[in-house]
Amino acid sequence: MAALQRLADSQTAGEQGPVAVAYSGGADSTALLLAAWRLWPQRVCALHVNHNLQPAAADFERHVRRVCADWGIPLRVRQVRPTPAARDSLEAVAREARYAALASLAREAGASTVWLAHHRQDQVETLLLALTRGAGLPGLAGMPRHMRRHGIGFLRPWLDVDGAALRAWLDAHGVSYVDDPSNQDQRHTRNRIRHRLLPVLQESFPAFAQTFARSARHAAQAQALLEEMAQADLQAIGQPPNIRRLQALSEPRQANVLRLWLRQAGARQASEAQLQQVLRQIAACRTRGHRIHLRVGQGYLWRQGEVLLYKPDEGAAGPNL
Ligand SMILES: Nc1ncnc2c1ncn2[C@@H]1O[C@H](COP(=O)(O)OP(=O)(O)OP(=O)(O)O)[C@@H](O)[C@H]1O
Protein backbone atom coordinates (compact mmCIF):
# COMPACT_ATOMS: atom_id res chain seq x y z
CA MET A 1 0.00 0.00 0.00
CA ALA A 2 2.94 2.29 0.70
CA ALA A 3 4.25 1.70 -2.84
CA LEU A 4 0.82 2.43 -4.23
CA GLN A 5 0.40 5.60 -2.21
CA ARG A 6 3.84 6.91 -3.20
CA LEU A 7 3.20 6.36 -6.86
CA ALA A 8 -0.31 7.74 -6.71
CA ASP A 9 0.99 10.89 -5.04
CA SER A 10 3.52 11.43 -7.80
CA GLN A 11 1.29 10.46 -10.70
CA THR A 12 -2.08 11.80 -9.81
CA ALA A 13 -1.18 14.76 -7.66
CA GLY A 14 -4.12 17.08 -7.60
CA GLU A 15 -6.42 14.69 -9.47
CA GLN A 16 -9.65 13.89 -7.74
CA GLY A 17 -11.31 11.71 -10.37
CA PRO A 18 -12.14 8.01 -10.10
CA VAL A 19 -9.33 5.49 -9.57
CA ALA A 20 -10.15 2.76 -12.11
CA VAL A 21 -8.64 -0.66 -11.33
CA ALA A 22 -8.51 -3.33 -14.04
CA TYR A 23 -9.90 -6.22 -12.05
CA SER A 24 -9.64 -9.72 -13.54
CA GLY A 25 -10.60 -11.49 -10.33
CA GLY A 26 -7.09 -12.99 -10.04
CA ALA A 27 -4.90 -12.57 -6.98
CA ASP A 28 -2.87 -9.56 -8.12
CA SER A 29 -5.70 -7.36 -9.30
CA THR A 30 -7.72 -8.35 -6.23
CA ALA A 31 -4.86 -7.07 -4.07
CA LEU A 32 -4.69 -3.88 -6.14
CA LEU A 33 -8.42 -3.33 -5.85
CA LEU A 34 -8.35 -3.92 -2.11
CA ALA A 35 -5.37 -1.59 -1.57
CA ALA A 36 -6.90 1.15 -3.72
CA TRP A 37 -10.23 0.77 -1.95
CA ARG A 38 -8.56 1.20 1.42
CA LEU A 39 -6.70 4.30 0.27
CA TRP A 40 -9.56 5.95 -1.64
CA PRO A 41 -12.83 4.29 -0.61
CA GLN A 42 -14.95 6.91 -2.34
CA ARG A 43 -12.99 7.14 -5.58
CA VAL A 44 -12.20 3.57 -6.56
CA CYS A 45 -14.09 1.74 -9.29
CA ALA A 46 -13.46 -1.66 -10.92
CA LEU A 47 -13.33 -2.52 -14.62
CA HIS A 48 -13.71 -6.10 -15.79
CA VAL A 49 -13.41 -7.53 -19.29
CA ASN A 50 -14.99 -10.86 -20.11
CA HIS A 51 -13.08 -12.32 -23.07
CA ASN A 52 -15.49 -15.25 -23.44
CA LEU A 53 -12.51 -17.45 -24.30
CA GLN A 54 -12.91 -20.22 -21.76
CA PRO A 55 -15.81 -21.80 -19.87
CA ALA A 56 -14.47 -20.36 -16.60
CA ALA A 57 -14.92 -16.78 -17.90
CA ALA A 58 -18.52 -16.65 -16.71
CA ASP A 59 -17.42 -17.79 -13.23
CA PHE A 60 -14.78 -15.01 -13.12
CA GLU A 61 -17.41 -12.45 -14.00
CA ARG A 62 -19.80 -13.78 -11.34
CA HIS A 63 -17.00 -13.69 -8.76
CA VAL A 64 -15.99 -10.15 -9.70
CA ARG A 65 -19.61 -8.97 -9.48
CA ARG A 66 -20.04 -10.59 -6.07
CA VAL A 67 -16.85 -9.10 -4.58
CA CYS A 68 -17.64 -5.62 -5.84
CA ALA A 69 -21.20 -5.85 -4.51
CA ASP A 70 -19.87 -7.02 -1.11
CA TRP A 71 -17.32 -4.21 -0.89
CA GLY A 72 -19.66 -1.60 -2.35
CA ILE A 73 -17.32 -0.82 -5.26
CA PRO A 74 -18.88 0.40 -8.54
CA LEU A 75 -18.10 -2.07 -11.32
CA ARG A 76 -18.23 -1.85 -15.11
CA VAL A 77 -18.08 -5.01 -17.21
CA ARG A 78 -17.49 -5.30 -20.95
CA GLN A 79 -17.97 -8.42 -23.08
CA VAL A 80 -15.46 -8.93 -25.90
CA ARG A 81 -15.05 -11.74 -28.42
CA PRO A 82 -11.51 -11.63 -29.81
CA THR A 83 -11.24 -13.22 -33.26
CA PRO A 84 -7.67 -13.36 -34.56
CA ALA A 85 -6.89 -13.07 -38.28
CA ALA A 86 -4.75 -15.84 -39.81
CA ARG A 87 -1.34 -14.45 -38.76
CA ASP A 88 -2.25 -13.08 -35.33
CA SER A 89 -1.97 -14.96 -32.05
CA LEU A 90 -5.13 -15.28 -30.01
CA GLU A 91 -3.29 -13.99 -26.94
CA ALA A 92 -2.16 -10.82 -28.71
CA VAL A 93 -5.61 -10.15 -30.12
CA ALA A 94 -7.25 -10.77 -26.74
CA ARG A 95 -4.77 -8.40 -25.07
CA GLU A 96 -5.45 -5.67 -27.61
CA ALA A 97 -9.22 -6.14 -27.22
CA ARG A 98 -8.78 -5.94 -23.45
CA TYR A 99 -6.89 -2.63 -23.56
CA ALA A 100 -9.46 -1.14 -25.93
CA ALA A 101 -12.31 -2.29 -23.67
CA LEU A 102 -10.58 -1.03 -20.51
CA ALA A 103 -9.98 2.38 -22.12
CA SER A 104 -13.60 2.63 -23.17
CA LEU A 105 -14.86 1.58 -19.71
CA ALA A 106 -12.52 4.09 -18.05
CA ARG A 107 -13.86 6.87 -20.26
CA GLU A 108 -17.42 5.92 -19.30
CA ALA A 109 -16.41 6.00 -15.63
CA GLY A 110 -14.82 9.46 -16.05
CA ALA A 111 -11.34 8.11 -15.20
CA SER A 112 -8.23 9.28 -17.04
CA THR A 113 -6.05 6.35 -15.96
CA VAL A 114 -6.47 2.58 -15.61
CA TRP A 115 -4.45 0.81 -12.93
CA LEU A 116 -3.00 -2.59 -13.83
CA ALA A 117 -1.70 -5.10 -11.27
CA HIS A 118 1.42 -6.41 -13.01
CA HIS A 119 4.21 -7.02 -10.48
CA ARG A 120 7.91 -7.77 -10.46
CA GLN A 121 7.63 -11.44 -11.47
CA ASP A 122 5.34 -10.51 -14.38
CA GLN A 123 8.04 -8.09 -15.52
CA VAL A 124 10.71 -10.80 -15.30
CA GLU A 125 8.52 -13.20 -17.30
CA THR A 126 8.00 -10.52 -19.93
CA LEU A 127 11.74 -9.97 -20.16
CA LEU A 128 12.47 -13.70 -20.50
CA LEU A 129 9.71 -14.04 -23.09
CA ALA A 130 11.29 -11.22 -25.06
CA LEU A 131 14.66 -13.01 -24.94
CA THR A 132 13.11 -16.24 -26.24
CA ARG A 133 11.85 -14.26 -29.23
CA GLY A 134 15.16 -12.52 -29.88
CA ALA A 135 13.63 -9.15 -29.13
CA GLY A 136 15.45 -5.85 -29.51
CA LEU A 137 15.62 -3.11 -26.91
CA PRO A 138 11.87 -2.30 -26.97
CA GLY A 139 11.14 -5.89 -25.89
CA LEU A 140 13.99 -6.03 -23.38
CA ALA A 141 12.64 -2.85 -21.79
CA GLY A 142 9.73 -4.96 -20.51
CA MET A 143 6.40 -3.43 -19.62
CA PRO A 144 6.43 0.34 -19.12
CA ARG A 145 5.25 1.78 -15.82
CA HIS A 146 2.96 4.08 -17.72
CA MET A 147 1.72 4.18 -21.25
CA ARG A 148 -1.12 5.70 -23.25
CA ARG A 149 -3.45 3.63 -25.34
CA HIS A 150 -6.75 4.52 -26.94
CA GLY A 151 -6.55 7.97 -25.38
CA ILE A 152 -6.33 6.67 -21.79
CA GLY A 153 -3.34 6.34 -19.44
CA PHE A 154 -2.37 2.90 -18.10
CA LEU A 155 -0.38 2.70 -14.90
CA ARG A 156 1.40 -0.29 -13.34
CA PRO A 157 2.04 0.83 -9.77
CA TRP A 158 3.37 -2.57 -8.63
CA LEU A 159 6.10 -3.34 -11.13
CA ASP A 160 8.66 -3.32 -8.29
CA VAL A 161 6.49 -5.25 -5.85
CA ASP A 162 6.98 -8.93 -5.12
CA GLY A 163 4.01 -11.05 -6.29
CA ALA A 164 4.37 -13.51 -3.39
CA ALA A 165 4.05 -10.62 -0.93
CA LEU A 166 0.76 -9.63 -2.57
CA ARG A 167 -0.66 -13.12 -2.20
CA ALA A 168 0.54 -13.34 1.41
CA TRP A 169 -1.17 -10.00 2.07
CA LEU A 170 -4.44 -11.29 0.58
CA ASP A 171 -4.22 -14.53 2.56
CA ALA A 172 -3.55 -12.60 5.76
CA HIS A 173 -6.78 -10.67 5.12
CA GLY A 174 -8.72 -13.82 4.16
CA VAL A 175 -9.63 -12.33 0.77
CA SER A 176 -10.67 -14.77 -1.94
CA TYR A 177 -9.66 -14.65 -5.58
CA VAL A 178 -10.01 -16.86 -8.64
CA ASP A 179 -7.24 -19.01 -10.07
CA ASP A 180 -7.26 -18.86 -13.84
CA PRO A 181 -6.85 -22.49 -15.03
CA SER A 182 -5.20 -21.28 -18.24
CA ASN A 183 -2.27 -20.05 -16.13
CA GLN A 184 -1.39 -23.74 -15.58
CA ASP A 185 -1.41 -24.61 -19.29
CA GLN A 186 2.23 -25.32 -20.11
CA ARG A 187 1.64 -25.07 -23.84
CA HIS A 188 1.98 -21.33 -23.28
CA THR A 189 5.60 -20.18 -23.16
CA ARG A 190 4.84 -17.70 -20.37
CA ASN A 191 3.49 -20.48 -18.17
CA ARG A 192 6.52 -22.69 -18.82
CA ILE A 193 8.72 -19.77 -17.83
CA ARG A 194 6.66 -19.20 -14.68
CA HIS A 195 6.43 -22.80 -13.52
CA ARG A 196 9.71 -24.32 -14.68
CA LEU A 197 12.27 -21.60 -15.22
CA LEU A 198 11.59 -19.12 -12.44
CA PRO A 199 11.93 -21.67 -9.59
CA VAL A 200 15.38 -22.69 -10.91
CA LEU A 201 16.46 -19.08 -11.27
CA GLN A 202 15.18 -18.32 -7.79
CA GLU A 203 17.23 -21.15 -6.37
CA SER A 204 20.45 -20.21 -8.14
CA PHE A 205 20.13 -16.41 -8.07
CA PRO A 206 17.87 -15.36 -5.19
CA ALA A 207 17.98 -11.68 -6.25
CA PHE A 208 17.27 -12.38 -9.92
CA ALA A 209 13.86 -10.70 -9.94
CA GLN A 210 15.34 -7.39 -8.78
CA THR A 211 18.40 -7.56 -11.04
CA PHE A 212 16.40 -8.58 -14.12
CA ALA A 213 13.94 -5.78 -13.46
CA ARG A 214 16.86 -3.36 -13.15
CA SER A 215 18.17 -4.52 -16.53
CA ALA A 216 14.72 -3.88 -17.99
CA ARG A 217 14.80 -0.35 -16.59
CA HIS A 218 18.23 0.27 -18.16
CA ALA A 219 16.93 -1.03 -21.49
CA ALA A 220 13.83 1.16 -21.20
CA GLN A 221 15.97 4.23 -20.65
CA ALA A 222 18.21 3.42 -23.62
CA GLN A 223 15.13 2.76 -25.75
CA ALA A 224 13.64 6.13 -24.80
CA LEU A 225 16.86 7.75 -25.99
CA LEU A 226 16.74 5.84 -29.28
CA GLU A 227 13.14 6.96 -29.78
CA GLU A 228 14.14 10.56 -29.27
CA MET A 229 16.99 10.19 -31.73
CA ALA A 230 14.71 8.50 -34.27
CA GLN A 231 12.22 11.36 -34.01
CA ALA A 232 14.96 13.92 -34.57
CA ASP A 233 16.47 11.95 -37.47
CA LEU A 234 13.07 11.52 -39.09
CA GLN A 235 12.63 15.28 -39.00
CA ALA A 236 16.04 15.64 -40.63
CA ILE A 237 15.57 13.07 -43.44
CA GLY A 238 11.99 14.12 -44.11
CA GLN A 239 8.82 12.13 -44.72
CA PRO A 240 8.89 10.20 -46.94
CA PRO A 241 12.59 9.59 -46.20
CA ASN A 242 15.07 11.16 -48.57
CA ILE A 243 17.61 8.49 -49.57
CA ARG A 244 20.62 10.81 -49.79
CA ARG A 245 19.95 12.21 -46.32
CA LEU A 246 19.51 8.68 -44.99
CA GLN A 247 22.89 7.72 -46.44
CA ALA A 248 24.52 10.53 -44.48
CA LEU A 249 23.58 8.77 -41.23
CA SER A 250 25.52 5.87 -39.70
CA GLU A 251 24.01 2.45 -40.35
CA PRO A 252 22.67 1.95 -36.79
CA ARG A 253 20.98 5.36 -37.02
CA GLN A 254 19.53 4.47 -40.41
CA ALA A 255 18.09 1.28 -38.91
CA ASN A 256 16.77 3.19 -35.91
CA VAL A 257 15.00 5.88 -37.92
CA LEU A 258 13.70 3.41 -40.50
CA ARG A 259 12.11 1.31 -37.76
CA LEU A 260 10.20 4.37 -36.54
CA TRP A 261 9.18 5.44 -40.05
CA LEU A 262 8.08 1.91 -40.99
CA ARG A 263 6.06 1.60 -37.81
CA GLN A 264 4.33 4.90 -38.51
CA ALA A 265 3.73 3.82 -42.11
CA GLY A 266 1.87 0.75 -40.82
CA ALA A 267 4.55 -1.92 -41.43
CA ARG A 268 3.82 -4.69 -38.99
CA GLN A 269 6.36 -7.36 -38.07
CA ALA A 270 9.25 -6.22 -40.24
CA SER A 271 11.96 -8.84 -39.68
CA GLU A 272 15.63 -8.23 -38.92
CA ALA A 273 16.59 -9.83 -42.27
CA GLN A 274 14.23 -7.49 -44.14
CA LEU A 275 15.65 -4.43 -42.41
CA GLN A 276 19.20 -5.58 -43.22
CA GLN A 277 18.18 -5.94 -46.85
CA VAL A 278 16.74 -2.41 -46.85
CA LEU A 279 20.00 -1.06 -45.38
CA ARG A 280 22.05 -2.89 -48.04
CA GLN A 281 19.88 -1.44 -50.77
CA ILE A 282 20.17 2.07 -49.38
CA ALA A 283 23.96 1.74 -49.27
CA ALA A 284 24.00 0.48 -52.87
CA CYS A 285 21.68 3.19 -54.13
CA ARG A 286 24.23 5.46 -55.80
CA THR A 287 22.82 5.81 -59.31
CA ARG A 288 19.65 7.34 -60.69
CA GLY A 289 18.56 4.00 -62.14
CA HIS A 290 19.04 1.93 -58.96
CA ARG A 291 15.77 0.19 -58.29
CA ILE A 292 14.53 -0.70 -54.79
CA HIS A 293 11.45 -2.85 -54.37
CA LEU A 294 11.35 -4.99 -51.23
CA ARG A 295 8.90 -6.99 -49.18
CA VAL A 296 8.94 -5.50 -45.64
CA GLY A 297 6.57 -6.69 -42.93
CA GLN A 298 3.16 -7.12 -44.47
CA GLY A 299 3.71 -4.68 -47.31
CA TYR A 300 6.20 -3.26 -49.81
CA LEU A 301 8.92 -0.65 -49.68
CA TRP A 302 10.20 0.94 -52.90
CA ARG A 303 12.23 3.79 -54.26
CA GLN A 304 10.54 6.63 -56.08
CA GLY A 305 13.03 9.22 -57.28
CA GLU A 306 14.85 10.63 -54.25
CA VAL A 307 12.64 9.06 -51.60
CA LEU A 308 11.48 5.75 -50.13
CA LEU A 309 7.80 4.87 -50.02
CA TYR A 310 5.96 2.15 -48.12
CA LYS A 311 2.55 0.64 -48.55
CA PRO A 312 1.07 -2.06 -46.31
CA ASP A 313 -0.93 -4.87 -47.91
CA GLU A 314 -4.65 -4.33 -48.08
CA GLY A 315 -6.04 -4.94 -44.58
CA ALA A 316 -2.57 -5.49 -43.05
CA ALA A 317 -2.00 -2.01 -41.58
CA GLY A 318 -2.66 -1.77 -37.91
CA PRO A 319 -1.09 -1.18 -34.53
CA ASN A 320 2.15 -2.98 -33.76
CA LEU A 321 1.25 -5.09 -30.77
N1 LIG B 1 -10.26 -9.80 -17.81
C1 LIG B 1 -9.70 -8.75 -17.24
N2 LIG B 1 -10.46 -7.70 -16.84
C2 LIG B 1 -9.88 -6.62 -16.27
N3 LIG B 1 -8.56 -6.49 -16.07
C3 LIG B 1 -7.77 -7.50 -16.46
C4 LIG B 1 -8.29 -8.68 -17.06
N4 LIG B 1 -7.26 -9.50 -17.31
C5 LIG B 1 -6.16 -8.87 -16.90
N5 LIG B 1 -6.44 -7.67 -16.38
C6 LIG B 1 -5.48 -6.68 -15.82
O1 LIG B 1 -4.21 -6.91 -16.39
C7 LIG B 1 -3.30 -7.34 -15.37
C8 LIG B 1 -2.38 -8.40 -15.89
O2 LIG B 1 -3.07 -9.42 -16.53
P1 LIG B 1 -2.69 -10.94 -16.34
O3 LIG B 1 -3.35 -11.70 -17.41
O4 LIG B 1 -1.22 -11.07 -16.15
O5 LIG B 1 -3.36 -11.17 -14.94
P2 LIG B 1 -4.31 -12.34 -14.40
O6 LIG B 1 -3.46 -13.52 -14.11
O7 LIG B 1 -5.49 -12.53 -15.29
O8 LIG B 1 -4.89 -11.68 -13.06
P3 LIG B 1 -4.14 -11.10 -11.83
O9 LIG B 1 -2.97 -10.30 -12.33
O10 LIG B 1 -5.17 -10.27 -11.18
O11 LIG B 1 -3.71 -12.26 -10.97
C9 LIG B 1 -4.19 -7.84 -14.25
O12 LIG B 1 -3.49 -7.77 -13.03
C10 LIG B 1 -5.35 -6.87 -14.32
O13 LIG B 1 -5.03 -5.63 -13.72
PDBQT file of the ligand as one rigid body, heavy atoms in Angstrom, charges set to zero:
ROOT
HETATM    1  N1  LIG A 401     -10.262  -9.802 -17.805  1.00  0.00    +0.000 N 
HETATM    2  C1  LIG A 401      -9.701  -8.747 -17.238  1.00  0.00    +0.000 A 
HETATM    3  N2  LIG A 401     -10.461  -7.704 -16.836  1.00  0.00    +0.000 NA
HETATM    4  C2  LIG A 401      -9.883  -6.618 -16.271  1.00  0.00    +0.000 A 
HETATM    5  N3  LIG A 401      -8.562  -6.489 -16.075  1.00  0.00    +0.000 NA
HETATM    6  C3  LIG A 401      -7.768  -7.496 -16.456  1.00  0.00    +0.000 A 
HETATM    7  C4  LIG A 401      -8.289  -8.680 -17.055  1.00  0.00    +0.000 A 
HETATM    8  N4  LIG A 401      -7.263  -9.505 -17.311  1.00  0.00    +0.000 NA
HETATM    9  C5  LIG A 401      -6.160  -8.874 -16.902  1.00  0.00    +0.000 A 
HETATM   10  N5  LIG A 401      -6.443  -7.673 -16.377  1.00  0.00    +0.000 N 
HETATM   11  C6  LIG A 401      -5.484  -6.683 -15.822  1.00  0.00    +0.000 C 
HETATM   12  O1  LIG A 401      -4.208  -6.910 -16.388  1.00  0.00    +0.000 OA
HETATM   13  C7  LIG A 401      -3.305  -7.337 -15.371  1.00  0.00    +0.000 C 
HETATM   14  C8  LIG A 401      -2.380  -8.398 -15.888  1.00  0.00    +0.000 C 
HETATM   15  O2  LIG A 401      -3.065  -9.418 -16.533  1.00  0.00    +0.000 OA
HETATM   16  P1  LIG A 401      -2.690 -10.938 -16.339  1.00  0.00    +0.000 P 
HETATM   17  O3  LIG A 401      -3.352 -11.696 -17.408  1.00  0.00    +0.000 OA
HETATM   18  O4  LIG A 401      -1.222 -11.067 -16.150  1.00  0.00    +0.000 OA
HETATM   19  O5  LIG A 401      -3.364 -11.169 -14.938  1.00  0.00    +0.000 OA
HETATM   20  P2  LIG A 401      -4.305 -12.336 -14.399  1.00  0.00    +0.000 P 
HETATM   21  O6  LIG A 401      -3.463 -13.518 -14.108  1.00  0.00    +0.000 OA
HETATM   22  O7  LIG A 401      -5.492 -12.531 -15.290  1.00  0.00    +0.000 OA
HETATM   23  O8  LIG A 401      -4.886 -11.685 -13.061  1.00  0.00    +0.000 OA
HETATM   24  P3  LIG A 401      -4.139 -11.100 -11.831  1.00  0.00    +0.000 P 
HETATM   25  O9  LIG A 401      -2.974 -10.297 -12.333  1.00  0.00    +0.000 OA
HETATM   26  O10 LIG A 401      -5.173 -10.267 -11.181  1.00  0.00    +0.000 OA
HETATM   27  O11 LIG A 401      -3.714 -12.262 -10.970  1.00  0.00    +0.000 OA
HETATM   28  C9  LIG A 401      -4.187  -7.839 -14.249  1.00  0.00    +0.000 C 
HETATM   29  O12 LIG A 401      -3.492  -7.770 -13.029  1.00  0.00    +0.000 OA
HETATM   30  C10 LIG A 401      -5.348  -6.874 -14.323  1.00  0.00    +0.000 C 
HETATM   31  O13 LIG A 401      -5.033  -5.629 -13.723  1.00  0.00    +0.000 OA
ENDROOT
TORSDOF 0
